[in-house]
Amino acid sequence: MSTEETGADALLAGLRDAGVDVVFANLGSDHPAIIESLARDRAAGVATPSVVLAPHEASALAAAHGYALATGRPQAVFVHVDVGTANLGGAVHNAARSQVPVLIFAGLTPFTLEGELAGTRNSYPNHLQDVRDQHAIVRPYTKWSYDLRTGSNARQVVLRGLQLAGSAPKGPVYLTAAREVLAGRTQGRSVDPDLWHPIDPVPLPGDAVDEILDAIAGARFPVLVTSGFGRDPAGVPDLVELADLLGLGVAQPIAAAMSFPADHELHLGYAADPLLARADLILVVDCDAPWMPALARPRGRRRSTSSTPIP
């Protein structure tokens, strides 16, 4: 059974459905409907995300970055139109390069001028903050960006954004909505969040796994190079077991996560370049820049096989 709600109500409901329990925020004139929705939920005893107010947008995203690493769950950051988006600065670069799942929400300047709809322009800054392509400010650092045009499908859009943020390789997504959309009233409807789980990684085909294992077993000095395998801590013991079984050395250049114990006898350090002259097999797993070709290259390359993280 549907009930009337605002676009802001639906936006927050989507976050609740996805299990987001904190919003890191630097709020502005585009967020009144969201603030009102939060207040109504709390007055009614509805479980709703806590709000952590940040003095600057970069600190809001940095806090969300850390909380995502600590919890393993996607986070939400709310900022103010174009200026708040621009203030994310290097923090959005860090989130993108560190593959941190976070939904960044920003308002857009109201699109009505004479009171035609709730949320219409009513202050001088509403005119100055209207830019041609607000999404372009962060587009190079996001996996997906979208403008919410109606509250009617806000739940689905939020769940879709979080689904993409949490699908490997994880990263930031960017969502906007004008004040008229957030303040406008729609007929709400329930959405099943179980339909919006992160997309499962595609495993290597069986013959490729056999080829890799045979190549490692036949090598005299096999080396696995990774920087991000340990983003899923559950996989680290499997990598240790594999290394012990096959005598596989592991190097971690530009380590984004602890992928292999540093005190293990097969840990080969934090640079692959010194190993290339000796290694007769190199397996690269989740590593953006395994070595610097200007400084060192693999010896006698016969062929190149692409690889995905070991399932």
N, C-alpha and C positions, 0 to 999 in steps of 0.2 A: 504494500500500500504506500503510495507516494504522499509526501507532505511538502508544503511550500517551504523553500529555504533560499538563502542568498548564494551567490556564487562563492563568496568567502566561506560560507558554511560547508559547501561541497568540497572546496579546496582543502580545508582542514580535515574533513571526513576522509578524504583520500589519503592524507598523511596518516591519520589514525589507523585506517584499514591496513596500511602497509607496515604498521608497527613503529613509525617514527614517533619518538617520545620527547624530543627536544627540538626546538627551532632556535637557531642562533641568528639574531636579528639586529639590524640597524634600521629602524623604522622611519617612515616619512609620510608625506601627505597622500600617498597612494594606498596606505594601509588602514584607514579608519574602519572599513567594513570588516577587515580581519580582526582588528582589536575588539570590535563590538561582538563578533562571533565568539572569540575566545572568552569574553566576559559572560556572554549568555551561557556557554557551556559550563563554566565554572559555577555560575549561580545555580544551574540546574543539576550540578553534581555529575556532569558528563566528563569522563576521562578525556583529557585533551592535552596536546603537547605542552610541556613547559617552555617558557620563553627565556632565553639567556640574552639579555641586552648587551650589545657590544659597542664600545665607543667609536669604533671604526670598522668598516666593512672587511678590511683585510684581516683584522683580528677575529671577526666572526667566522670567516672561512677557515682561518688557521685553527680555531677551536673545534670547528666541525671536522676538520681534517684529523686532528688528534683523537676526537671521540669516535670517528669511524674506524681508526686503527685499533682503538681499545675495545670496541664492541663488535667489530666485523660487520656492522650494519650500515646501510646508506643513511645519510643525514640530510637535513634541510637548512638552508640559509636564506633569509629574507633581506633584501636590500631595496634601496629607494631609486626608482627610475634609472635614467642614464648616468646621473652623477654617482649614485651608489654602486652601479655596475662598474663604472670606471674605477672607483676606489678599491675594488677587489684586487687590482694590481697584480703583483707577483704571486699572490696567494692562489689565484686560479691557475697560473702556470704550475705551481707546486702540486696542486691537486691533480692536474692533468698528467703530469710527468710521473707522479707517484701512484697513478691509477687508483685514486680515492673516489668512492661512490658518494656523490652529493648532488642533491637537487637545489639549484639556485633559483629562487623566485624573485622577480622584480616587477614592480608596477610599470605601467605605461601612462603617459600623459592622457588625461581624459580627451575623448574625441568629440564631445558635444560642448557648445559654448554658451547656450542661452537657457539652460535649465531643462532641456528636453528630457533628460533621464537623470535618475539618481546617480550621484557621483560626478556630475558635470563640472566643467572648469569654474573655479570660484576664486582664484588667486593669481597674482602676477607671475609667480614661478611656473604655473601650469603652461604658459606660453613659451618660456625660455627652455624648458626641459623636453621639448618636443623635437627629437632628432630623426633624421631620415631612416637610419637603420641601427636601432639600439642593440640588436642582437650581434651586429658586427664587432662590437667592442670585445666580446668574449668568444665569438664563433670559432676562432682557430684553436681554442683550448677545450671545447666541449664536444661530446659525442653526438649531441642532439639538441636542437633548440626549437621552441614552438611558442606560438601566441595563443593563449586560451581565449576563445571568442564568445563562449557562452558558459554559464554555470551548469547547463544541462548535462554536459559530459565531463565536468571537472574531475570527478572521481577517476574516470577511465584515463584521462590525460595524465593526472598525477601518478597513477599506478604504472602507466606506460613509461613515463619518465624515470621512475625509480627502478623499473625493470631493466631499462637500458643502462642506467648508472651502475647497477649491480651485476651486469653481465660482462664476462671477461672479453677483452680487457676492460676493467672497471674505469670509471672516470666521471667528471662532472657533466651535468645536463642543465639546460637553461630554459626557464619557463617565464612568460610574462602574461599580464592581464591588465587591461585598463580599469579605472575605478568604476565605470559603468557596468562592467562585467561582474566585478566583485560585489557591488551593491545591488545589482539587479536580482529580482526574485524569479525563481524557476520551480518547477515541480521536481523535487529530489527523488532519486531512486537508488536502491541498493545495488552494489556491485560486489561480486565475489572476488576478494583479493587473491584467492588461491589460483585464479586463472592468470595471474601476472607475476609468476615467479621468474627470477633471472633465467636467461636462456642457458641450457646446459652446454658445456664445452663439447666440441666434436672430438672424439678420441681418434688416435691414429688407427688406420686399418691394420688388421692382424698381420698381413705380410710385411708391412713396414716395421712393425714392432719386432718381428722375427729377424728382419734384415739388420736392424740396429743392434739387437742383442748378439747376433752372429759376428757383426763387425767389431763390437767391443770385446767379445771373447777371443777373437783372433788378433787383437792388437797387442803390441808390446808395451805401449805407453798411452793408454786411452785417457782423454781428459774431457770432463763435462764442464761447460762454462755457463754460469747463470748469474743473474743479479736479482731476479724476482721470484724464483721458484718457491721460496718460503713465505710468500704472501698468503698461501694456504698452509698454516703451520702443521695441519694434519698430514701433509705429504712429506715432511722432512724425515720422519723415521723410515718411510719407504725408500727415500733416496739413500739414506745411510745403509739400509739393508742391501740395496742394489749395489752400492759402491763396495761394500764388504764382500759380496758374492762374486763380483766380477773384477775386483781390483781397479775400480774406476776412480781416478783422481778428480777432485772438484775444485775449481777456481771461481771466485766470486768478485769480478770487477764491478765497481760502482754498486756495491751491495745495497739493494733497496729493502731487503729483509734478510734475516738470518736463515739461510737455506741449507747450511751444512755446518756442523759443530767445528769451531776453530781449533779445538784440541784433538781432533781426529787425525790419525796418521795419514789419511788420504786427503786431508785438506791441503790444497796447494797454494793458498794465499789469495790475495785480492787483486791480482793482475794476471791476465792470460798471456800477455806479450812475451814474457821470458820463457814460456813453456812451448811456444810454437815450433821452435827449432827441433825439439825432441819429440813432440806428440805425433804419433802416427795415426791417430783418430781423434777428431774433435767433434763433440756433440754440444750444440748450442741450444739452450732451453731458456726461454723468457729472458732475453738479454738484448737491449737495444744496440749496444756498441761493444761487442765482445773483445775486440782489440783495435788498435790504431794502425791501419794499413801503411801509413807513412813511416811507422816505426818497426813493425814486424808483421810477417805474413806466415800463414801455414806453409809447411814444406810440401813439395811435390803433389799438388792437388790433382786428383783423378776425376772427381765428380763432386757435385754439391747437392745435398738432400735437405729440403726444408723440414723443419720439425716443429711440433707443438708440444706444450708441456706434457710430461708423462702422466697419464690418467691415474 
